[in-house]
Amino acid sequence: MSNRRTVAVRLRGKEYRVRSDEDEETLQRVARYLDETLSKVEEKTGTVDTLDAALLTALNLAREIVAIREGRRPGGSGAVETDRLRSLIELAESGLDSPPAAH
């Protein structure tokens, strides 16, 4: 039997309702981490387009997941992390068909 429940989380000031088997505390922690990562990406890139920021954030988080799955430690010192993030951002932006629109 499933223990699915609906939990309200906030991302970028907007409430989303998520159905999950996870407990509310875990979902809130995940949402905070995502929101903080979105903020960092927006701050470092100056990205104002919501979709662009979300895609760059997804790319950054996917990099962390891949590193963990491969048994490597994601991240590193601040300078190294900034360089990695910048190169990932440049790679993602090079795949954009048009300049980001302001929202």
N, CA, C and O atoms as CSV, one atom per row, in Angstrom:
chain,resi,resn,atom,element,x,y,z
A,1,MET,N,N,0.843,-1.188,0.000
A,1,MET,CA,C,0.000,0.000,0.000
A,1,MET,C,C,0.883,1.245,0.000
A,1,MET,O,O,1.866,1.310,0.739
A,2,SER,N,N,0.544,2.209,-0.809
A,2,SER,CA,C,1.316,3.435,-0.958
A,2,SER,C,C,0.999,4.421,0.161
A,2,SER,O,O,-0.137,4.526,0.624
A,3,ASN,N,N,2.030,5.136,0.575
A,3,ASN,CA,C,1.869,6.186,1.592
A,3,ASN,C,C,1.961,7.558,0.951
A,3,ASN,O,O,2.436,8.506,1.575
A,4,ARG,N,N,1.510,7.669,-0.290
A,4,ARG,CA,C,1.627,8.944,-1.010
A,4,ARG,C,C,0.814,10.022,-0.305
A,4,ARG,O,O,-0.319,9.815,0.130
A,5,ARG,N,N,1.447,11.164,-0.218
A,5,ARG,CA,C,0.778,12.324,0.376
A,5,ARG,C,C,1.119,13.537,-0.464
A,5,ARG,O,O,2.073,13.516,-1.242
A,6,THR,N,N,0.351,14.578,-0.309
A,6,THR,CA,C,0.616,15.824,-1.020
A,6,THR,C,C,1.260,16.800,-0.043
A,6,THR,O,O,0.759,17.031,1.057
A,7,VAL,N,N,2.388,17.368,-0.480
A,7,VAL,CA,C,3.128,18.314,0.348
A,7,VAL,C,C,3.305,19.596,-0.445
A,7,VAL,O,O,3.646,19.554,-1.627
A,8,ALA,N,N,3.075,20.734,0.195
A,8,ALA,CA,C,3.286,22.031,-0.449
A,8,ALA,C,C,4.729,22.458,-0.214
A,8,ALA,O,O,5.209,22.481,0.919
A,9,VAL,N,N,5.418,22.801,-1.319
A,9,VAL,CA,C,6.787,23.321,-1.234
A,9,VAL,C,C,6.840,24.647,-1.973
A,9,VAL,O,O,6.014,24.913,-2.846
A,10,ARG,N,N,7.817,25.480,-1.619
A,10,ARG,CA,C,7.978,26.780,-2.269
A,10,ARG,C,C,9.263,26.806,-3.065
A,10,ARG,O,O,10.335,26.474,-2.560
A,11,LEU,N,N,9.138,27.209,-4.329
A,11,LEU,CA,C,10.290,27.400,-5.206
A,11,LEU,C,C,10.150,28.755,-5.863
A,11,LEU,O,O,9.140,29.041,-6.506
A,12,ARG,N,N,11.177,29.602,-5.701
A,12,ARG,CA,C,11.189,30.942,-6.285
A,12,ARG,C,C,9.931,31.727,-5.887
A,12,ARG,O,O,9.393,32.500,-6.680
A,13,GLY,N,N,9.473,31.517,-4.651
A,13,GLY,CA,C,8.338,32.259,-4.125
A,13,GLY,C,C,6.974,31.732,-4.533
A,13,GLY,O,O,5.950,32.297,-4.151
A,14,LYS,N,N,6.952,30.655,-5.303
A,14,LYS,CA,C,5.683,30.087,-5.758
A,14,LYS,C,C,5.475,28.731,-5.095
A,14,LYS,O,O,6.410,27.945,-4.946
A,15,GLU,N,N,4.225,28.473,-4.700
A,15,GLU,CA,C,3.919,27.205,-4.039
A,15,GLU,C,C,3.588,26.131,-5.075
A,15,GLU,O,O,2.847,26.362,-6.031
A,16,TYR,N,N,4.169,24.940,-4.847
A,16,TYR,CA,C,3.888,23.772,-5.672
A,16,TYR,C,C,3.439,22.652,-4.760
A,16,TYR,O,O,3.938,22.509,-3.644
A,17,ARG,N,N,2.498,21.859,-5.234
A,17,ARG,CA,C,2.018,20.719,-4.469
A,17,ARG,C,C,2.616,19.471,-5.097
A,17,ARG,O,O,2.448,19.208,-6.288
A,18,VAL,N,N,3.320,18.707,-4.262
A,18,VAL,CA,C,4.041,17.530,-4.731
A,18,VAL,C,C,3.457,16.285,-4.073
A,18,VAL,O,O,3.291,16.229,-2.854
A,19,ARG,N,N,3.148,15.282,-4.905
A,19,ARG,CA,C,2.692,13.997,-4.372
A,19,ARG,C,C,3.887,13.068,-4.314
A,19,ARG,O,O,4.587,12.871,-5.307
A,20,SER,N,N,4.116,12.490,-3.122
A,20,SER,CA,C,5.300,11.661,-2.944
A,20,SER,C,C,5.131,10.714,-1.768
A,20,SER,O,O,4.308,10.929,-0.878
A,21,ASP,N,N,5.942,9.653,-1.794
A,21,ASP,CA,C,6.015,8.742,-0.655
A,21,ASP,C,C,6.987,9.259,0.402
A,21,ASP,O,O,6.991,8.774,1.533
A,22,GLU,N,N,7.812,10.244,0.034
A,22,GLU,CA,C,8.778,10.816,0.970
A,22,GLU,C,C,8.049,11.579,2.079
A,22,GLU,O,O,6.935,12.068,1.891
A,23,ASP,N,N,8.700,11.667,3.226
A,23,ASP,CA,C,8.107,12.437,4.315
A,23,ASP,C,C,8.241,13.929,4.010
A,23,ASP,O,O,9.093,14.334,3.219
A,24,GLU,N,N,7.405,14.729,4.636
A,24,GLU,CA,C,7.358,16.164,4.363
A,24,GLU,C,C,8.695,16.844,4.636
A,24,GLU,O,O,9.116,17.703,3.860
A,25,GLU,N,N,9.359,16.482,5.706
A,25,GLU,CA,C,10.640,17.108,6.047
A,25,GLU,C,C,11.673,16.899,4.931
A,25,GLU,O,O,12.408,17.824,4.584
A,26,THR,N,N,11.728,15.704,4.380
A,26,THR,CA,C,12.659,15.420,3.290
A,26,THR,C,C,12.324,16.251,2.067
A,26,THR,O,O,13.216,16.834,1.450
A,27,LEU,N,N,11.042,16.314,1.708
A,27,LEU,CA,C,10.638,17.108,0.547
A,27,LEU,C,C,10.943,18.584,0.746
A,27,LEU,O,O,11.371,19.252,-0.196
A,28,GLN,N,N,10.736,19.100,1.929
A,28,GLN,CA,C,11.038,20.502,2.211
A,28,GLN,C,C,12.542,20.758,2.082
A,28,GLN,O,O,12.954,21.787,1.546
A,29,ARG,N,N,13.359,19.823,2.572
A,29,ARG,CA,C,14.815,19.950,2.481
A,29,ARG,C,C,15.260,19.930,1.013
A,29,ARG,O,O,16.118,20.719,0.617
A,30,VAL,N,N,14.685,19.039,0.213
A,30,VAL,CA,C,15.001,18.965,-1.215
A,30,VAL,C,C,14.598,20.260,-1.915
A,30,VAL,O,O,15.356,20.794,-2.723
A,31,ALA,N,N,13.406,20.762,-1.605
A,31,ALA,CA,C,12.924,22.001,-2.224
A,31,ALA,C,C,13.823,23.175,-1.855
A,31,ALA,O,O,14.110,24.016,-2.707
A,32,ARG,N,N,14.274,23.253,-0.596
A,32,ARG,CA,C,15.182,24.325,-0.182
A,32,ARG,C,C,16.502,24.241,-0.946
A,32,ARG,O,O,17.039,25.258,-1.384
A,33,TYR,N,N,17.019,23.027,-1.102
A,33,TYR,CA,C,18.279,22.845,-1.825
A,33,TYR,C,C,18.119,23.291,-3.278
A,33,TYR,O,O,18.984,23.980,-3.817
A,34,LEU,N,N,17.026,22.902,-3.901
A,34,LEU,CA,C,16.764,23.301,-5.281
A,34,LEU,C,C,16.627,24.815,-5.386
A,34,LEU,O,O,17.198,25.428,-6.288
A,35,ASP,N,N,15.883,25.414,-4.483
A,35,ASP,CA,C,15.670,26.862,-4.501
A,35,ASP,C,C,16.996,27.605,-4.303
A,35,ASP,O,O,17.256,28.604,-4.974
A,36,GLU,N,N,17.835,27.115,-3.378
A,36,GLU,CA,C,19.143,27.737,-3.156
A,36,GLU,C,C,20.026,27.601,-4.397
A,36,GLU,O,O,20.731,28.543,-4.759
A,37,THR,N,N,19.993,26.442,-5.046
A,37,THR,CA,C,20.796,26.231,-6.243
A,37,THR,C,C,20.310,27.116,-7.384
A,37,THR,O,O,21.125,27.674,-8.119
A,38,LEU,N,N,18.998,27.253,-7.544
A,38,LEU,CA,C,18.445,28.169,-8.540
A,38,LEU,C,C,18.934,29.593,-8.287
A,38,LEU,O,O,19.331,30.292,-9.220
A,39,SER,N,N,18.906,30.012,-7.047
A,39,SER,CA,C,19.367,31.363,-6.691
A,39,SER,C,C,20.828,31.561,-7.045
A,39,SER,O,O,21.203,32.598,-7.592
A,40,LYS,N,N,21.658,30.568,-6.735
A,40,LYS,CA,C,23.086,30.664,-7.050
A,40,LYS,C,C,23.311,30.772,-8.552
A,40,LYS,O,O,24.118,31.584,-9.003
A,41,VAL,N,N,22.605,29.962,-9.322
A,41,VAL,CA,C,22.759,29.992,-10.782
A,41,VAL,C,C,22.333,31.353,-11.317
A,41,VAL,O,O,23.033,31.944,-12.139
A,42,GLU,N,N,21.185,31.854,-10.856
A,42,GLU,CA,C,20.711,33.168,-11.307
A,42,GLU,C,C,21.720,34.257,-10.949
A,42,GLU,O,O,21.998,35.142,-11.758
A,43,GLU,N,N,22.261,34.190,-9.748
A,43,GLU,CA,C,23.204,35.199,-9.276
A,43,GLU,C,C,24.513,35.152,-10.078
A,43,GLU,O,O,25.030,36.193,-10.485
A,44,LYS,N,N,25.038,33.962,-10.300
A,44,LYS,CA,C,26.325,33.824,-10.986
A,44,LYS,C,C,26.227,34.130,-12.473
A,44,LYS,O,O,27.203,34.575,-13.077
A,45,THR,N,N,25.061,33.898,-13.070
A,45,THR,CA,C,24.934,34.064,-14.521
A,45,THR,C,C,24.214,35.340,-14.919
A,45,THR,O,O,24.331,35.789,-16.059
A,46,GLY,N,N,23.475,35.923,-13.998
A,46,GLY,CA,C,22.654,37.076,-14.350
A,46,GLY,C,C,21.439,36.675,-15.170
A,46,GLY,O,O,20.786,37.523,-15.779
A,47,THR,N,N,21.136,35.383,-15.186
A,47,THR,CA,C,20.007,34.868,-15.957
A,47,THR,C,C,18.699,35.340,-15.344
A,47,THR,O,O,18.478,35.206,-14.140
A,48,VAL,N,N,17.836,35.893,-16.187
A,48,VAL,CA,C,16.530,36.328,-15.702
A,48,VAL,C,C,15.410,35.443,-16.254
A,48,VAL,O,O,14.298,35.447,-15.725
A,49,ASP,N,N,15.695,34.697,-17.298
A,49,ASP,CA,C,14.697,33.806,-17.875
A,49,ASP,C,C,14.538,32.574,-16.982
A,49,ASP,O,O,15.514,31.877,-16.703
A,50,THR,N,N,13.325,32.310,-16.542
A,50,THR,CA,C,13.051,31.221,-15.618
A,50,THR,C,C,13.432,29.871,-16.195
A,50,THR,O,O,14.036,29.053,-15.501
A,51,LEU,N,N,13.092,29.624,-17.446
A,51,LEU,CA,C,13.423,28.351,-18.069
A,51,LEU,C,C,14.931,28.173,-18.183
A,51,LEU,O,O,15.449,27.095,-17.889
A,52,ASP,N,N,15.639,29.209,-18.602
A,52,ASP,CA,C,17.095,29.120,-18.701
A,52,ASP,C,C,17.715,28.816,-17.338
A,52,ASP,O,O,18.597,27.965,-17.229
A,53,ALA,N,N,17.258,29.506,-16.314
A,53,ALA,CA,C,17.787,29.277,-14.965
A,53,ALA,C,C,17.489,27.853,-14.516
A,53,ALA,O,O,18.344,27.201,-13.916
A,54,ALA,N,N,16.282,27.363,-14.800
A,54,ALA,CA,C,15.915,25.996,-14.414
A,54,ALA,C,C,16.775,24.969,-15.144
A,54,ALA,O,O,17.211,23.987,-14.543
A,55,LEU,N,N,17.021,25.188,-16.434
A,55,LEU,CA,C,17.842,24.246,-17.199
A,55,LEU,C,C,19.293,24.260,-16.731
A,55,LEU,O,O,19.916,23.204,-16.615
A,56,LEU,N,N,19.826,25.424,-16.467
A,56,LEU,CA,C,21.202,25.507,-15.971
A,56,LEU,C,C,21.315,24.865,-14.587
A,56,LEU,O,O,22.319,24.225,-14.272
A,57,THR,N,N,20.293,25.038,-13.777
A,57,THR,CA,C,20.273,24.413,-12.456
A,57,THR,C,C,20.190,22.902,-12.588
A,57,THR,O,O,20.897,22.175,-11.889
A,58,ALA,N,N,19.327,22.425,-13.482
A,58,ALA,CA,C,19.209,20.982,-13.706
A,58,ALA,C,C,20.534,20.397,-14.172
A,58,ALA,O,O,20.924,19.312,-13.742
A,59,LEU,N,N,21.222,21.111,-15.044
A,59,LEU,CA,C,22.519,20.659,-15.529
A,59,LEU,C,C,23.523,20.577,-14.380
A,59,LEU,O,O,24.276,19.607,-14.282
A,60,ASN,N,N,23.537,21.564,-13.531
A,60,ASN,CA,C,24.447,21.577,-12.388
A,60,ASN,C,C,24.138,20.430,-11.424
A,60,ASN,O,O,25.051,19.754,-10.952
A,61,LEU,N,N,22.863,20.212,-11.133
A,61,LEU,CA,C,22.487,19.140,-10.216
A,61,LEU,C,C,22.743,17.773,-10.840
A,61,LEU,O,O,23.136,16.843,-10.136
A,62,ALA,N,N,22.529,17.632,-12.144
A,62,ALA,CA,C,22.817,16.371,-12.829
A,62,ALA,C,C,24.309,16.059,-12.744
A,62,ALA,O,O,24.695,14.903,-12.571
A,63,ARG,N,N,25.142,17.084,-12.866
A,63,ARG,CA,C,26.585,16.897,-12.735
A,63,ARG,C,C,26.925,16.330,-11.359
A,63,ARG,O,O,27.757,15.431,-11.240
A,64,GLU,N,N,26.279,16.858,-10.328
A,64,GLU,CA,C,26.507,16.359,-8.974
A,64,GLU,C,C,26.080,14.897,-8.856
A,64,GLU,O,O,26.788,14.089,-8.254
A,65,ILE,N,N,24.944,14.561,-9.420
A,65,ILE,CA,C,24.430,13.189,-9.356
A,65,ILE,C,C,25.372,12.229,-10.070
A,65,ILE,O,O,25.688,11.159,-9.552
A,66,VAL,N,N,25.821,12.616,-11.262
A,66,VAL,CA,C,26.736,11.764,-12.018
A,66,VAL,C,C,28.036,11.549,-11.244
A,66,VAL,O,O,28.552,10.433,-11.191
A,67,ALA,N,N,28.560,12.610,-10.648
A,67,ALA,CA,C,29.791,12.484,-9.858
A,67,ALA,C,C,29.595,11.502,-8.706
A,67,ALA,O,O,30.463,10.669,-8.447
A,68,ILE,N,N,28.483,11.596,-8.027
A,68,ILE,CA,C,28.202,10.692,-6.905
A,68,ILE,C,C,28.063,9.260,-7.403
A,68,ILE,O,O,28.613,8.339,-6.800
A,69,ARG,N,N,27.337,9.065,-8.489
A,69,ARG,CA,C,27.165,7.713,-9.044
A,69,ARG,C,C,28.483,7.108,-9.499
A,69,ARG,O,O,28.662,5.891,-9.439
A,70,GLU,N,N,29.399,7.940,-9.950
A,70,GLU,CA,C,30.708,7.456,-10.395
A,70,GLU,C,C,31.702,7.356,-9.247
A,70,GLU,O,O,32.876,7.053,-9.458
A,71,GLY,N,N,31.230,7.611,-8.041
A,71,GLY,CA,C,32.082,7.475,-6.864
A,71,GLY,C,C,33.030,8.634,-6.649
A,71,GLY,O,O,33.983,8.523,-5.878
A,72,ARG,N,N,32.782,9.748,-7.324
A,72,ARG,CA,C,33.617,10.936,-7.132
A,72,ARG,C,C,32.906,11.884,-6.189
A,72,ARG,O,O,31.691,11.811,-6.005
A,73,ARG,N,N,33.682,12.772,-5.596
A,73,ARG,CA,C,33.103,13.794,-4.721
A,73,ARG,C,C,32.719,14.993,-5.564
A,73,ARG,O,O,33.583,15.603,-6.194
A,74,PRO,N,N,31.423,15.351,-5.591
A,74,PRO,CA,C,31.033,16.522,-6.380
A,74,PRO,C,C,31.587,17.799,-5.773
A,74,PRO,O,O,31.806,17.883,-4.565
A,75,GLY,N,N,31.809,18.783,-6.619
A,75,GLY,CA,C,32.259,20.084,-6.128
A,75,GLY,C,C,33.743,20.120,-5.880
A,75,GLY,O,O,34.526,19.498,-6.598
A,76,GLY,N,N,34.110,20.833,-4.885
A,76,GLY,CA,C,35.517,21.035,-4.571
A,76,GLY,C,C,35.657,22.388,-3.937
A,76,GLY,O,O,34.723,22.880,-3.305
A,77,SER,N,N,36.807,22.999,-4.094
A,77,SER,CA,C,36.995,24.332,-3.530
A,77,SER,C,C,36.136,25.331,-4.293
A,77,SER,O,O,35.711,25.051,-5.414
A,78,GLY,N,N,35.882,26.461,-3.715
A,78,GLY,CA,C,35.034,27.472,-4.337
A,78,GLY,C,C,35.502,27.882,-5.712
A,78,GLY,O,O,34.684,28.019,-6.621
A,79,ALA,N,N,36.814,28.086,-5.894
A,79,ALA,CA,C,37.347,28.519,-7.185
A,79,ALA,C,C,37.126,27.456,-8.244
A,79,ALA,O,O,36.724,27.767,-9.365
A,80,VAL,N,N,37.387,26.200,-7.896
A,80,VAL,CA,C,37.187,25.109,-8.845
A,80,VAL,C,C,35.708,25.004,-9.186
A,80,VAL,O,O,35.356,24.843,-10.355
A,81,GLU,N,N,34.841,25.091,-8.190
A,81,GLU,CA,C,33.406,24.987,-8.418
A,81,GLU,C,C,32.920,26.111,-9.329
A,81,GLU,O,O,32.089,25.876,-10.206
A,82,THR,N,N,33.418,27.307,-9.136
A,82,THR,CA,C,33.025,28.427,-9.979
A,82,THR,C,C,33.445,28.190,-11.420
A,82,THR,O,O,32.676,28.455,-12.345
A,83,ASP,N,N,34.665,27.691,-11.617
A,83,ASP,CA,C,35.134,27.395,-12.972
A,83,ASP,C,C,34.287,26.312,-13.625
A,83,ASP,O,O,33.926,26.421,-14.796
A,84,ARG,N,N,33.974,25.279,-12.875
A,84,ARG,CA,C,33.136,24.200,-13.413
A,84,ARG,C,C,31.756,24.717,-13.769
A,84,ARG,O,O,31.226,24.425,-14.841
A,85,LEU,N,N,31.175,25.493,-12.854
A,85,LEU,CA,C,29.851,26.037,-13.105
A,85,LEU,C,C,29.864,26.930,-14.334
A,85,LEU,O,O,28.963,26.850,-15.170
A,86,ARG,N,N,30.873,27.777,-14.451
A,86,ARG,CA,C,30.972,28.674,-15.609
A,86,ARG,C,C,31.045,27.868,-16.908
A,86,ARG,O,O,30.368,28.204,-17.880
A,87,SER,N,N,31.864,26.803,-16.935
A,87,SER,CA,C,31.986,26.011,-18.165
A,87,SER,C,C,30.683,25.283,-18.479
A,87,SER,O,O,30.312,25.153,-19.645
A,88,LEU,N,N,29.987,24.809,-17.449
A,88,LEU,CA,C,28.692,24.171,-17.682
A,88,LEU,C,C,27.667,25.175,-18.199
A,88,LEU,O,O,26.860,24.861,-19.073
A,89,ILE,N,N,27.709,26.371,-17.654
A,89,ILE,CA,C,26.791,27.417,-18.086
A,89,ILE,C,C,27.056,27.782,-19.538
A,89,ILE,O,O,26.126,27.911,-20.334
A,90,GLU,N,N,28.335,27.948,-19.879
A,90,GLU,CA,C,28.686,28.283,-21.259
A,90,GLU,C,C,28.256,27.178,-22.215
A,90,GLU,O,O,27.772,27.455,-23.313
A,91,LEU,N,N,28.433,25.930,-21.799
A,91,LEU,CA,C,27.999,24.808,-22.629
A,91,LEU,C,C,26.491,24.839,-22.820
A,91,LEU,O,O,26.004,24.671,-23.938
A,92,ALA,N,N,25.748,25.053,-21.739
A,92,ALA,CA,C,24.289,25.078,-21.832
A,92,ALA,C,C,23.820,26.260,-22.673
A,92,ALA,O,O,22.910,26.123,-23.491
A,93,GLU,N,N,24.443,27.423,-22.469
A,93,GLU,CA,C,24.034,28.610,-23.224
A,93,GLU,C,C,24.362,28.474,-24.703
A,93,GLU,O,O,23.659,29.035,-25.543
A,94,SER,N,N,25.418,27.739,-25.034
A,94,SER,CA,C,25.763,27.567,-26.445
A,94,SER,C,C,24.705,26.750,-27.173
A,94,SER,O,O,24.616,26.802,-28.400
A,95,GLY,N,N,23.906,25.999,-26.428
A,95,GLY,CA,C,22.853,25.198,-27.036
A,95,GLY,C,C,21.530,25.929,-27.173
A,95,GLY,O,O,20.577,25.383,-27.728
A,96,LEU,N,N,21.459,27.161,-26.672
A,96,LEU,CA,C,20.221,27.936,-26.764
A,96,LEU,C,C,20.055,28.476,-28.176
A,96,LEU,O,O,21.009,28.991,-28.759
A,97,ASP,N,N,18.858,28.364,-28.727
A,97,ASP,CA,C,18.594,28.837,-30.083
A,97,ASP,C,C,18.500,30.347,-30.164
A,97,ASP,O,O,18.865,30.942,-31.178
A,98,SER,N,N,18.011,30.973,-29.101
A,98,SER,CA,C,17.817,32.419,-29.136
A,98,SER,C,C,18.220,33.006,-27.802
A,98,SER,O,O,18.303,32.292,-26.802
A,99,PRO,N,N,18.476,34.321,-27.780
A,99,PRO,CA,C,18.835,34.956,-26.512
A,99,PRO,C,C,17.687,34.847,-25.526
A,99,PRO,O,O,16.522,34.848,-25.925
A,100,PRO,N,N,18.006,34.753,-24.237
A,100,PRO,CA,C,16.951,34.627,-23.230
A,100,PRO,C,C,16.049,35.851,-23.209
A,100,PRO,O,O,16.505,36.984,-23.362
A,101,ALA,N,N,14.759,35.597,-23.018
A,101,ALA,CA,C,13.776,36.680,-22.898
A,101,ALA,C,C,13.607,37.014,-21.439
A,101,ALA,O,O,13.614,36.119,-20.594
A,102,ALA,N,N,13.459,38.263,-21.130
A,102,ALA,CA,C,13.237,38.687,-19.742
A,102,ALA,C,C,11.813,38.352,-19.343
A,102,ALA,O,O,10.874,38.531,-20.118
A,103,HIS,N,N,11.668,37.861,-18.117
A,103,HIS,CA,C,10.326,37.535,-17.586
A,103,HIS,C,C,10.042,38.381,-16.392
A,103,HIS,O,O,8.971,38.268,-15.795
